[in-house]
Amino acid sequence: MDCRRTACVALTFDAGPGPDTAKLLDVLRAKGVHATFFLLGKHIGARPELVRREAAEGHELGNHTWTHVLLPSAPPERIRHELVLVQDRVRELTGRTPTLMRPPQGRTDARVAEVCRSLGLAEILWSVTAKDYRDHDPQVITDRVLQDARRDGIILLHDIYPGTVPAVPAVIDGLRRRGLTPVTVSQLFAPRRPEPGRTYRNASAP
């Protein structure tokens, strides 16, 4: 997929793996879509087989910290610890080390950026949110995504809330009807790579 020639959006899921992640993976496989999963460390331990499955089925794995701590409130050594634990566990399970991270609640600052830079992590925020942490109606989730989705955008969803996975088929179909192709974050940026320590809300920035 060449997103320089095709109108793409990145489909991302935070804070899993959760109880519905296996069902989500079934949906993505049936739709022929690869997504980026920003994994929460404390959930990896409960469902390591799903992390392996995500990697085996071609999805991209990112870092969402170990405990979902708000990073600007933490000292640098805690920031590093939260991120390194996830880096190490994902590498142990899949042989891959994440190059992307998403700070909890999108909160970051210069100290967080510096730790990320030292660990080879780019910070990926978002341009579209369905607020599925608050509203669990699949139709509401679908409508919000499709209303705001634009080329080069990054869509934030969560695979831990009950309304999200039921919404995903309609989200994918709706994006495609609008001429948008859902891809991973790295596919969206290619052939560029997000730079460690930098923060991105979409792929349109030079």
N, C-alpha and C positions, 0 to 999 in steps of 0.2 A: 504494500500500500504506500503510495507516494502522496503525502498530504500537501505537497506543493502544487499538485495537479488536481487533487480531489478535495472536496470540502469535508473536513474531518472535525470531530469533537472527541475529546477524551472522556471515557466513561470510567469513573473511579468510585470505589467503595471503601468506607472507613470502618475501623474498629472491630473487624472480625478477626478470625472466623466465628460465626455465630450459629445458632440452631438452624437457620434457613440457608446457610451458605451452600450446602450440597445441592439443594433445589435450585439455587441461583446458578450454580455451575452447570446444572443440567440445561437450564434455559439458555445460557450463553452458548453452550455447545450446540444446541438445536438451532440457534439463530446465527451461528458462525461468527460470533463476536468475541474479541479478546478485550479484557478490561485490566485496570490497575487496582490492586488491593493494597491499601495501607493498613498493615497488620498491627493489632494491639497485642503487645507481648503477653499480657496476662491471659489472653484468650488462645494464644498459640498452644500453650501447654495442654489445654483441654481438648483441642482438636488438631493435633499435629498432622493427622492423615489428610485433612483438608488443605493445609498449607502445601503438602507434597502434591496433592491433586491439582491445586491452582498452578503450581509451577509446571507439572507434567503436561497440562492442557494448554500451555502457552500464554498464560496470563502473567502480568508483571507484578512483582511483589515490592512494596514500599514499606517504610518504617513510620509507625504512628506512636512511638514511644512504648514503654513497658506498662506504665500505670495510668496514662492519660493525664499526667501532671501538666499544669499550665507552665510552660517552660520559662517565660520571662520572670516568673516568681521564684524560680529555682536558682541556686548557685551553679556556676559552671561545672563543677564536678558532678552534680546531680543531673544536669542536662546531658553530659557525656555518658553517664552511667545508664540513663534511661534509653539512650539511643544505641549504645554498644551492646546491651543485652539483647535487643531485637536483632541487630546486625549478626551477632554470633549465632543466635538460635535459628534464624532463617538460613544462614550458611550451613549449619549442621544438618538441617532437614533437607535442603534442596541443592546444596553446592553452589548457590548463588548468594552474593552479598548485595543488598539493596544499594542503589545510587540515588534514590529519591526518598524524601520524607515529607510528611504533612504534620505540622505542629497542631496539637489539640486546640480546637476552637479557632484555628488560624492565627493564634497569638504568637508573635515572634518579636525579636529585637536584635540589636547588633551583637549581643553576647551569644544568642542562639545561632545567629548566622555564622559566627566565627567557629563555634564548635562544629556546626555542620560542615563548614569548609574543611576543617581539619580531618573530618571523617569521610570526605568525598561525597557528601550528600547535598543535593539541591532541594530547596524548599518549594513544594508545589501546593499552592492554595487553590482557588476555584473562581469561576465566573458565573456559575449557576448552582443554586442550592434549592432542593425541594423542601427543605426544612422537615425532612421525614423523621427527625428526632422528636418533633412536636406534633405533627399531623400524620396519622397513620392510614388515612383514606387513600387507597391506590389511585383513584381518579384525581384527587387533589395533587398527589405527588406527580403523576403523569403530566397534568396540565401545567404545573409550575415549571417542570423541566422544559417542556416543549415551548412554553411562552418565551423563555429567556435564552434558549440554546442558539448559538451563533457559531459560524466557522471559527476554528482555532480556539474554541472555548473549552473549559474543563468543568465537567459536571460532578457535583458532590452528592453521593448517596451513601447509605449505610446498610450493610448486610446483617444488622443486628436488630432492626425494628420490624414489626409485623407487617406493615403495609408496603414495604419497599420491594421485596422480591415479587409479590403479585403485580406490581406496577411495571416491572422491567420489560416484559414482552411488548406492552403498549408503548413504552418509552422508545424502545429500539425501532419498532415499526413506525412510530411517529417521526423520529429523527430521519429515517430513511425516506419517508414521504416528503420531507422537507429538503431532500437532497444532501443530507448530512450523514457521514459514515462514522459510526462509533469505533474508536481505536484505543490503544493504550497511550499513556502519556508519552512514552519514548517514541512511539510511532508518530504521534502528533508533531513532535519537535524535529524528527529526522529530516535531513541528515545532521542537523545540529544536535548537540546534547545539552540538556540543562546544566549550567555551571554550578559546581559545589559552592555553597555559601550564598548563592543568589536566590531570590524569591520570585516566583512566577504565579500570575493569576490566569494567564492564557498563553498561547504560543505566538501571539502577534508581535510581541516586543522584539526589536532587533537583536 
